[in-house]
Amino acid sequence: MRAIEPVPETMRAAVLHAYDGAPESLRIETRPVPKPARGQVLVKMFAAPINPSDLMFLKGLYGLLKPLPVVPGWEGTGRVVATGDDWFSRMLLGKRVACAAPNKYDGTWAEYMLTSATRCIPLSDTVSDEQGAMLIVNPLTAWALMEIARTSGARAFVQTAAASAVGRMLVRLSQKFGVEGIHIVRREEQAELLRSAGARHILNSETPDFDKQLRELCHQLQATIAFEAVSGMTALRVLKAMPAGSRLILYGALSESPLMADPRDLIFERKRIEGFWLADWLGKRSVLGQLHLARQIQSMLGDLLASEVAARYPLSEVHRALADYQANMTAGKRLIVFAQT
């Protein structure tokens, strides 16, 4: 192991003991600081966000379940303070990085995290610790979805949860690349938020004529691809409104409900449903390809892919951070921040 500073024996961490979503199942505890082996790095954490994927993970609804007890948190930022003694991990020693948690072990809601060197992205000096903490999940998802829209030949796309962090990034990307979007929200204040960002076609799914308006817009704009983050009945309504041969890509399940679809849409109108998982999309790129993409994303954090931060909380207040985020996700991200010494 190589280190740039003394590494303590223990650390504070949020530790999950049951996949039931109960507050008492997530506890602040003292744990040993792990030591990196070959190909691994130890990251001294600066900040870590709460994302919808984290909420699903706490309830056991995410696509990956880790052995319990485990530290949650899928992404964050920090400094690499120790590495395994190999050339690749040594390249990161002392650098600020955006980092993703390993699939089987502890995550980012701790003072230190052990992860693979390949799951770290060196940050440029122009990227703040806070934006670096949110570099991976939302910006890369928004970029990937826009890439799919642009390469699919669709003239326009539909998106649900359009006032979310990913949704607002898609609004800005659609303006940059000239791809028309139909943006679905659930409340008027969310619609106003998107209008202020320059979005043109905004529909409120709670209005009585929503389905009629959505169908008319989808056919008028030839929106043949949809990015769906809610699941349940929302997917059925969106797919039914779209032209024959359309494609719905499910990348979230905010409703935590099974996806609904009309078999007639799939059989007689040749409509398709598929899933999107960022890890799979990234996995199709080489490590060098991922680093090149990360540099592109960092260059756009200032205007197109920046995330709003609603509040910051010390690790000891992780329960309040979770409650505040679930009460109003549209307000922006909640960050767990760690003292830097």
N, C-alpha and C positions, 0 to 999 in steps of 0.2 A: 504493500500500500504506500502511495505517496500522498503527502498532505502539505497544504500551504499555511496551515495554522493548527494549533492544538485542537483536537476534536474531543468534546466531553464524552464521558461514559454513558450519560443518560440524557434524555430529552423529554419534552412534553408533547403529547399527541392526543388527537381525538380518536377514540378507539370504538369501533362498532362491534357489538356482541350478539346481535340478532337482526335478521333481515325482516323486521316487522314495522319499521317506520316510527316506532315509539321513541320519544325523547330520552327515556331512561336507558335505552339500548345503546346510546352514544355517550361515552364518558371521557372526560379529560383524565389522562393517566400519565405516569412516568414509565418510559420504556427504554431499553438499551439502544444506543445509537449503533446502527449496523455498520459493518466494515465492508468496503468494496472488494470484490474479487476481480479477476481478469475480465475486461470488457464492461465493467460497471463504474459508476461514479456516485459519490455522495454529495448531494446538493443541500446546502444550507438555505432553507426556504426564506423568501422575502414576502411572498403573497400567493394566495390561491383562491380562485373564485368558486362560487356555488353555481352549478349549471343544472338544467333539467335532468341530464344524465346522472348527476350525483343524487338527486332526489329519488330517481328510479332505483339507483343502486342501493340506497338505504332501505328500500322496501323489498329488495330482492327481485325487482322487475327488470333489471338491466340484463343485457345479453351475456354478461360475465358475472359469475359468483365466485368470490375468493374465499379461501378457508378462513373461518372466524377463530378468534377475534382478528380484526383487520382495521387499518387506518384508511378511511375513505379519501376521496379527492382524486380527480383524473388529470388535472393540469395545474401548473403554477409556474413561478419563476424564483430563481435564487442564484447562488454562486457555487460552482463546483469547488469544494474544499479538499476533497480527497478522491483518489482514483485507484483502480487496479493498475498493476504495473505492466501496461501494454501501451503501444504507441498511439492507438486511437483514443483511448480514454485520457492519456496524458496530454493530448492536444487541447482538451477542454479544461485542464487544471487552472483554477483562478478566474475562469471566465464566467460572466453572467449568462444564464441560459433560460430559455423557456423549456419546460420539461414536462413529459408525460409519464404517468405512473405505469409501472409494470402490470401486466395482466393478472398475475397470480399473487402479488405481494402488496405491501403497504403503499398507500398513496401520499398525496401532497398535504393533507391536513395535519402536519407535524412539523416540528422545528427542523428536522433533517429527513431527507428521503433518499433511499437507495434505488437507482434505476439503471437501465442500460445506457451506455454512452450514445447509442443510436437513437435514443428517445429524447435527446437534448438538442436544442437549436441555439447556437450562439447568437446573442443579441447585439445589434449595432448600438452605438452610443446615442442615437436619436430616439431609441425606444425606451420608454420609462419602465420601471419595474412593474407598475400596475398593468400597462398595456401588454407587456411581455407575459404576464401571468395569464392573460386571456388570448394569447396569440394562436393557440392550436385549435381548440374545439370550434368556436364560432367562426372566426375568419376563414379557416380552411374549409369548413362546411359550406359557407356562403360562396366561396370561390369555386368549389367543386360543383355545386348546383348550377351556378351560372355557366360554368364550362359545359356542363351537360346540356343546358338550354341552348347554348350557342352552337354546339356541334350536332344537335339533334335535327336541325332544320326547322324547328318550330318558329313561327312568326311571333308568338307571344307565350307567356307562361302564367299559370295561376299559382298563388302561394297562400297558404293558411298561416295563422299566427304571425301575420305580417308586421305586427308591432313589437315582436320579439327582437332580441339582439340580431339573430340571423336574418330575420325578416327585414329589418331596417338596412342591414348591409346589402341584401338583395335589391332593395329599392335603389340604393346608390349605385350598385353595379349595373343594374338595368339601365340607368341613365347614362352611365359611362359608355356602355357597349351598344346602346340604342336598341335594346330588346324590350318590347312592351310587356308590362306586367299588370295582372289583375290581383289586387292585394286585399285579402279578406281579414277583417277584424271582428271583434265581438262587442265593442263599446264605442260610443261617439268620441270620447276623448282620445281613444287610440286612432280613430280616423283622422282627427284633427292633427295629431302628432305626425301622421304620414303626409297630410296635406302640406304642413309646414316644411316638410323635407322635399316637396316637389312631386310627390306621387300623384298620378292622374286618375287612375281607375281604382277606386277604393269602395268596397262593399262591406256593409255591416250584416253579419249572418243572423242577427237577432231581429231584423226588420221583416215585416210580413211578406214583402215581395222579393226577398233575397234570391230565391231559387230562379224566379223568372228573370231577374236582372242578370244573374250570373250566367244563365244559359244564353241570353241575348249577347252579352259581352264576349263570352267564349267563342260564339259562332261569328260574331262581327270581327273580332281580332284574330280569329283562327288560333286560339290558344289550345295547343294539342299536347302540352306537357304541364303537369302540376306537381308542386313540391308541398307535400302534406305533412304537417307536424302534430296533428291532433288525434287522428284515428277515430274510431267509433263511427257515428252517423255522419260526421263531417266528410269523411272520405267518400261515402256513398253519394252525398249531395254534390260534391265537386265532380266526381267522375260522371254522374248522370248528366250534368250540365254541359260537358265537353263534347266536341264533335266526335264522330265515329273514328276509330283508329287511334284515339288519344292514349296517353301514357301517364299514369299516376305513380309518383315516386314517394314512398313513405319514409321519412327520415326521423320521425319522432312520434311519441304517443302521449301527448300532454293530458289527454282525457283518461289515460290508463284503461281504456276500453278496447275490446277486440275490434278489428277493422270490419266494417260492414260494406257489402257491395251487392248490387243487383246482378244476378247471373245473366240476365238478358243483355246487359251492357257488355259483358265479357264474351258472350257467345255470338250474339247477332250484330253487335257494333264493333267487335274486334278491339275492344279497349283492354289495356293491360295494367297490372299493378305489380310493382317491384319495390324492394327495399333498398335503402342506402345506408351504409355504415362507413363512417369516415376511415376507420382503421383498415377496412378492405380497400378503399379507394387509394389510400396512401401506400398500402402494401404493394400495389402494382408499380410503384416507382422505386428506382434504386435509391440508395442512401444519398448519392450525389444529386439525384433528381429531387429528392425531398429537400435537401439543403438549398438548392436553386429556387425551389418554390417558396421556401421560408424567407429567402431574401426578397423575393417579389412581394410577399405579403407584408413584410416589415416596411417596405417602401410606401405602402398604401395605408398604414395604420393612422396616419395623421388626418385623412379625410374620408376615405372609402370604407375602411374596415376597423375603425376604432370602436371600442365598446364603451357605453355609458356606465359610470360607477355611481351607484346610488348611496352606498355607505360602506364604511370599513369597520371591522371588528377584530379585537384581539382573539386569539384562540380560545380563551376562557369563555367568550360569549358566542360560541358557535351555535348554540341553540337559538339565541335571539336572532342571529344572522339567518338561520334557516327559516324561522317563523316569519321574519320580515320579507324575505325573498318570496316565499310561497303566498304571502298576502298580496303582493303587488310586483309581479315579475317585470311588467312593462316599465317600471320606474328605473330599472337598470340593475347591473350586477351588484351583488354583495361580495366583498372581498374579505377573506381572513388574512390578516397581516401579522407579521412576526417582527419582533424587535431586532434591529441590525446592530451587532456589536463587533 
